[in-house]
Amino acid sequence: MEILDLYDENRIRTGKTYIRGEKMPENTYRLIVHAAIFNAKGQLLIQQRQATKTMANLWDLSCGGASDKGESSKEAIRREVMEELGLDIDFFDIRPIFTANFKHGFDDFYLVHRDFSLSDLTLQTSEVQDARWASEDLVMKLIDEGKFVKYKKNFVRLIFDLGKDDRIVEI
């Protein structure tokens, strides 16, 4: 059972919580985090969701999930990356590159550059069935084929474009 903090429209914790999967109270929001991990070749690490998860078998960004009760955005993304991929990335000095507001909350997107071999990953088998490095063209092809989470193409292009920015923190 995941217990999540509830926020107001200004992203201030209300002091109330809810259990993930239950209906959220009206006029409350939750915090989601995502990481887009790029290598030196400009490829994005993508993961394939497990068949037992929502959006089953679809490819997705490097990592993502909900912020647990009491967690900051940076704590949540560090935990999610460690749980899903087995990578310990310290996000202390990394700010989200942007926040997307959606109907039920806020979604912080972190971009990092890090080179490693896929064999360095320890996938959380309950959530992730596979991972690979992918070019922008491959991700667009997967979207066209209905094999990638249904992000808008321009949104994914923005992530790739921002991933090319040399101001992104190297870790």
Rosetta silent file (secondary structure, phi, psi, omega in degrees, C-alpha in Angstrom):
SEQUENCE: MEILDLYDENRIRTGKTYIRGEKMPENTYRLIVHAAIFNAKGQLLIQQRQATKTMANLWDLSCGGASDKGESSKEAIRREVMEELGLDIDFFDIRPIFTANFKHGFDDFYLVHRDFSLSDLTLQTSEVQDARWASEDLVMKLIDEGKFVKYKKNFVRLIFDLGKDDRIVEI
SCORE:     score description
SCORE:     0.000 S_00000001
   1 L     0.000  124.055  178.787    0.000    0.000    0.000 S_00000001
   2 L   -99.464  125.340  177.018    1.445    3.337   -1.096 S_00000001
   3 E  -105.245  124.262 -175.342    0.538    6.377    0.984 S_00000001
   4 E  -118.022  145.377  174.168    1.002    9.665   -0.865 S_00000001
   5 E   -70.251  149.361  172.073    0.940   13.283    0.263 S_00000001
   6 E  -105.782  143.517 -177.874   -1.792   15.526   -1.069 S_00000001
   7 E  -121.289  158.993  171.893   -0.986   19.033   -2.317 S_00000001
   8 L   -90.395 -178.257 -176.063   -3.028   22.136   -3.047 S_00000001
   9 L   -63.817  -18.600  178.920   -3.033   23.901   -6.424 S_00000001
  10 L   -95.748   11.717  178.147    0.053   25.883   -5.387 S_00000001
  11 L    66.916   34.341  175.579    2.012   22.686   -4.697 S_00000001
  12 L  -104.894  130.227  178.294    1.878   23.116   -0.947 S_00000001
  13 E   -59.782  136.477 -179.519    1.385   19.957    1.109 S_00000001
  14 E   -86.377  -13.904 -173.564   -2.040   19.951    2.718 S_00000001
  15 E    88.199   -1.586  178.555   -1.001   17.682    5.595 S_00000001
  16 E  -107.564  159.592 -179.923   -3.417   15.076    4.276 S_00000001
  17 E  -131.505  169.532  171.249   -2.651   11.807    2.507 S_00000001
  18 E  -147.771  162.007  179.466   -4.403    9.250    0.375 S_00000001
  19 E   -92.518  126.608 -178.132   -3.796    5.653   -0.612 S_00000001
  20 L   -56.234  135.684 -179.446   -2.644    5.245   -4.194 S_00000001
  21 L   101.001  -21.690  176.028   -5.339    3.736   -6.346 S_00000001
  22 L   -86.049  163.978  178.621   -8.178    5.257   -4.356 S_00000001
  23 L   -68.810  131.805  178.235  -10.108    8.252   -5.593 S_00000001
  24 L   -78.114  144.596  174.806   -8.361   11.485   -4.709 S_00000001
  25 L   -62.119  150.475  179.753  -10.365   14.140   -2.891 S_00000001
  26 L   -60.682  149.232  177.812  -11.462   17.044   -5.094 S_00000001
  27 L    60.029   31.529  173.118   -9.091   20.001   -5.460 S_00000001
  28 L  -126.857  160.432 -174.062   -6.072   17.982   -4.320 S_00000001
  29 E  -140.113  161.768  178.268   -3.012   16.947   -6.268 S_00000001
  30 E  -124.108  166.544 -178.746   -0.148   14.454   -6.071 S_00000001
  31 E  -110.565  125.531  177.070    3.537   14.607   -6.962 S_00000001
  32 E  -116.748  150.984  178.132    5.004   12.386   -9.698 S_00000001
  33 E  -132.122  147.297  175.693    8.654   12.275  -10.761 S_00000001
  34 E  -137.101  147.432  172.873   10.400   11.119  -13.944 S_00000001
  35 E  -120.885  136.078  171.245   14.032   10.758  -14.954 S_00000001
  36 E  -115.174  110.602 -176.248   15.335   10.892  -18.507 S_00000001
  37 E  -103.437  121.819 -179.264   18.841    9.447  -18.506 S_00000001
  38 E  -110.485  146.658  172.806   20.996   10.163  -21.569 S_00000001
  39 L   -98.231  179.584 -177.077   24.340    8.693  -22.549 S_00000001
  40 L   -65.484  -19.452  177.982   27.161   10.492  -24.386 S_00000001
  41 L   -84.268   -0.026 -178.328   25.715    9.349  -27.737 S_00000001
  42 L    80.763   13.301  178.730   22.502   11.277  -27.033 S_00000001
  43 L   -87.542  146.083  178.941   20.530    8.082  -26.526 S_00000001
  44 E   -97.687  132.989  172.017   17.785    7.911  -23.937 S_00000001
  45 E   -74.004  122.228  176.557   17.555    4.984  -21.554 S_00000001
  46 E  -118.134  153.894  178.965   14.046    3.580  -21.938 S_00000001
  47 E  -125.172  149.540  177.220   12.376    0.859  -19.942 S_00000001
  48 E  -101.190  125.570 -177.588    9.625   -1.582  -20.830 S_00000001
  49 E   -70.393  148.257  179.312    6.827   -1.783  -18.305 S_00000001
  50 L   -66.582  154.969  179.382    5.845   -5.165  -16.891 S_00000001
  51 L   -64.096  -20.904 -177.463    2.772   -6.950  -18.234 S_00000001
  52 L   -91.026   -3.660 -177.634    1.148   -6.674  -14.787 S_00000001
  53 L   -96.564  164.256  170.736    1.394   -2.852  -14.602 S_00000001
  54 L   -62.346  151.778 -174.728   -0.852   -0.183  -16.073 S_00000001
  55 L    57.212   43.083 -175.303    0.264    0.594  -19.624 S_00000001
  56 L   -51.853  136.904  174.268    1.469   -3.002  -19.736 S_00000001
  57 L    67.205    0.265  179.545    4.387   -3.906  -22.008 S_00000001
  58 L   -81.931  150.133  173.415    4.813   -0.343  -23.272 S_00000001
  59 E   -79.590  151.128 -175.749    8.196    1.345  -23.412 S_00000001
  60 E  -144.787  176.098  174.207    8.590    4.441  -21.237 S_00000001
  61 L   -58.791  176.144 -174.471   11.120    7.043  -20.168 S_00000001
  62 L   -52.977  -44.407 -173.841   14.060    5.919  -18.047 S_00000001
  63 E  -165.225  153.135  175.835   12.187    5.922  -14.757 S_00000001
  64 E  -171.597  160.296  177.986    9.152    7.344  -13.020 S_00000001
  65 E   172.881 -178.023 -178.115    6.812    7.056  -10.098 S_00000001
  66 E   -91.560  148.474  174.257    4.920    8.741   -7.310 S_00000001
  67 L   -78.701  125.754  179.045    6.453   10.582   -4.394 S_00000001
  68 L   -74.897  165.585  178.497    5.720    8.736   -1.154 S_00000001
  69 L   -51.860  128.035  176.154    4.434   10.420    1.994 S_00000001
  70 L    84.593   -8.428 -178.022    7.037   12.815    3.362 S_00000001
  71 L   -85.475  142.251  168.706    9.356   12.586    0.361 S_00000001
  72 L   -80.290  169.336  176.640   10.657   15.575   -1.541 S_00000001
  73 H   -58.511  -44.691 -178.556   10.796   15.415   -5.317 S_00000001
  74 H   -66.153  -38.092  176.738   14.567   14.782   -5.207 S_00000001
  75 H   -66.612  -39.742 -178.855   14.203   12.007   -2.648 S_00000001
  76 H   -65.652  -43.864 -177.634   11.437   10.405   -4.702 S_00000001
  77 H   -70.276  -36.067  177.076   13.384   10.378   -7.979 S_00000001
  78 H   -62.278  -44.401  179.223   16.499    9.003   -6.287 S_00000001
  79 H   -63.071  -45.909 -177.878   14.416    6.191   -4.738 S_00000001
  80 H   -62.838  -43.186  178.974   12.602    5.427   -7.985 S_00000001
  81 H   -63.246  -41.291  179.345   15.834    5.249  -10.017 S_00000001
  82 H   -66.430  -46.166 -178.469   17.379    2.969   -7.388 S_00000001
  83 H   -64.275  -49.984 -171.595   14.297    0.729   -7.139 S_00000001
  84 H   -79.935  -32.895 -172.624   13.551    0.401  -10.849 S_00000001
  85 H  -119.590  -13.750 -178.536   17.068    0.463  -12.330 S_00000001
  86 L    75.372   17.724  178.615   19.454   -0.246   -9.468 S_00000001
  87 L  -102.797  131.970  177.331   21.353    3.013  -10.086 S_00000001
  88 L  -100.182   97.417  179.146   22.260    5.264   -7.168 S_00000001
  89 L  -110.774  124.476  179.124   22.151    8.789   -8.564 S_00000001
  90 L   -85.001  115.381 -178.579   22.334   11.660   -6.095 S_00000001
  91 L   -95.467   13.083 -175.510   19.878   14.342   -7.190 S_00000001
  92 L   -54.010  -43.799 -177.862   20.851   16.761   -4.390 S_00000001
  93 L  -100.917   14.975 -179.149   22.301   19.352   -6.793 S_00000001
  94 L  -113.737  125.038  175.329   19.971   18.603   -9.706 S_00000001
  95 L   -96.117  153.638  174.444   16.744   20.522  -10.176 S_00000001
  96 L   -58.820  140.554  178.902   13.915   19.256  -12.353 S_00000001
  97 L   -71.667  -30.156  172.290   14.381   20.582  -15.887 S_00000001
  98 E  -163.724  164.666  175.482   10.630   21.262  -15.949 S_00000001
  99 E  -121.635  127.856  175.646    7.375   20.409  -14.214 S_00000001
 100 E   -99.887  125.733  174.741    4.332   19.297  -16.167 S_00000001
 101 E   -87.628  136.451  176.402    1.005   20.001  -14.537 S_00000001
 102 E  -132.609  173.667 -171.932   -1.672   17.401  -15.159 S_00000001
 103 L   -50.460  -39.753 -174.054   -5.250   16.954  -13.992 S_00000001
 104 L  -110.096   12.806  178.681   -4.323   15.214  -10.733 S_00000001
 105 E   167.223 -154.937 -176.334   -0.953   16.706   -9.925 S_00000001
 106 E  -125.173  139.326 -178.116    2.541   17.819  -10.706 S_00000001
 107 E  -128.285  107.284  178.866    5.173   15.812  -12.595 S_00000001
 108 E   -84.701  129.422  179.310    8.823   16.803  -12.121 S_00000001
 109 E  -111.220  122.456  177.649   11.148   15.774  -14.965 S_00000001
 110 E  -106.476  138.283  175.146   14.846   15.345  -14.268 S_00000001
 111 E  -119.289  132.009  177.788   17.453   15.026  -17.022 S_00000001
 112 E  -138.136  154.793  173.202   20.878   13.554  -16.387 S_00000001
 113 E  -111.139  128.782  178.617   23.807   12.375  -18.479 S_00000001
 114 L  -159.432  128.170  177.437   25.485    9.190  -17.413 S_00000001
 115 L   -96.373  131.704  175.534   27.347    6.536  -19.335 S_00000001
 116 L  -163.657  164.586  178.126   27.018    2.929  -18.226 S_00000001
 117 L   -88.358  148.180  176.553   26.420   -0.478  -19.673 S_00000001
 118 H   -59.300  -26.669  178.172   22.964   -2.020  -19.601 S_00000001
 119 H   -68.998  -13.472  176.113   24.557   -4.887  -17.686 S_00000001
 120 H   -77.808  -12.785 -177.760   25.105   -2.396  -14.817 S_00000001
 121 L   -81.116  146.056  169.431   21.338   -2.186  -14.315 S_00000001
 122 L  -121.494   98.647 -174.533   19.422   -4.208  -11.759 S_00000001
 123 L   -75.137  139.264  174.866   15.835   -4.084  -12.992 S_00000001
 124 L   -78.462   99.926 -170.595   12.963   -4.221  -10.535 S_00000001
 125 L   -62.686  -20.986  177.535   11.274   -7.251  -12.081 S_00000001
 126 L   -73.754  -17.669 -178.098    7.885   -6.447  -10.558 S_00000001
 127 L  -122.400  -31.639 -172.076    7.784   -3.206  -12.584 S_00000001
 128 E  -123.004  126.629  178.785   10.362   -3.341  -15.370 S_00000001
 129 E  -100.543  -18.990 -179.209   10.826   -6.178  -17.861 S_00000001
 130 E  -163.206  162.620  175.511   13.551   -4.678  -20.061 S_00000001
 131 E  -148.030  150.529  178.700   15.687   -1.594  -20.666 S_00000001
 132 E  -159.631  161.352  172.052   17.661   -0.310  -23.636 S_00000001
 133 E   -85.296  139.421 -176.944   19.320    2.771  -25.075 S_00000001
 134 E  -139.683  140.036  173.683   17.204    4.430  -27.773 S_00000001
 135 L   -77.963  167.116  176.055   17.648    7.200  -30.299 S_00000001
 136 H   -61.368  -41.272  179.433   14.973    9.828  -30.809 S_00000001
 137 H   -59.967  -41.792  179.514   14.055    8.167  -34.121 S_00000001
 138 H   -65.319  -43.296  179.234   13.535    4.808  -32.423 S_00000001
 139 H   -62.002  -41.739  178.276   11.340    6.327  -29.703 S_00000001
 140 H   -62.441  -39.916  177.778    9.236    8.098  -32.372 S_00000001
 141 H   -63.121  -44.087  178.484    8.882    4.792  -34.230 S_00000001
 142 H   -62.212  -37.908  176.504    7.776    3.047  -31.020 S_00000001
 143 H   -62.779  -48.914  179.775    5.202    5.810  -30.452 S_00000001
 144 H   -58.159  -34.912 -178.584    3.892    5.411  -34.021 S_00000001
 145 L   -84.289   -0.411 -178.881    3.618    1.645  -33.507 S_00000001
 146 L    73.407   22.892 -177.274    1.692    2.061  -30.231 S_00000001
 147 L  -106.388    5.578  179.562    4.560    0.470  -28.289 S_00000001
 148 E  -124.664  150.207  176.581    5.502    3.509  -26.189 S_00000001
 149 L   -50.688  143.345 -170.059    3.554    5.283  -23.447 S_00000001
 150 L   -77.241   60.356  169.643    1.243    7.781  -25.131 S_00000001
 151 L   -77.822  152.615  171.963    3.247   10.955  -24.679 S_00000001
 152 L   -65.626  141.120 -179.149    2.779   13.629  -27.316 S_00000001
 153 H   -58.289  -40.920 -179.748    5.560   13.401  -29.880 S_00000001
 154 H   -65.666  -29.295  176.292    6.503   17.043  -29.372 S_00000001
 155 H   -66.035  -45.458  178.702    6.832   16.384  -25.651 S_00000001
 156 H   -66.464  -38.827  176.516    9.307   13.569  -26.314 S_00000001
 157 H   -60.425  -40.254  177.814   11.131   15.768  -28.838 S_00000001
 158 H   -60.937  -43.645  178.774   11.435   18.423  -26.130 S_00000001
 159 H   -60.461  -44.584  177.528   12.985   15.888  -23.744 S_00000001
 160 H   -64.521  -41.760 -179.910   15.524   14.886  -26.407 S_00000001
 161 H   -62.890  -44.641  177.789   16.219   18.528  -27.249 S_00000001
 162 H   -66.210  -31.792  177.772   16.771   19.387  -23.590 S_00000001
 163 H   -65.571  -18.906  177.035   18.948   16.285  -23.254 S_00000001
 164 L   -85.754   -9.553 -175.828   21.332   17.838  -25.790 S_00000001
 165 L   -70.072  124.994 -178.792   21.754   20.954  -23.626 S_00000001
 166 L   -74.127   -3.844  177.025   25.291   21.180  -22.281 S_00000001
 167 L   -85.624   -8.468  177.511   24.000   22.944  -19.186 S_00000001
 168 L   -67.056  139.466 -176.316   22.459   19.712  -17.921 S_00000001
 169 L   -64.698  131.004  173.636   24.392   18.403  -14.947 S_00000001
 170 E   -90.536  131.322  177.702   26.886   15.672  -15.732 S_00000001
 171 L  -130.071    0.000    0.000   27.096   13.001  -13.045 S_00000001
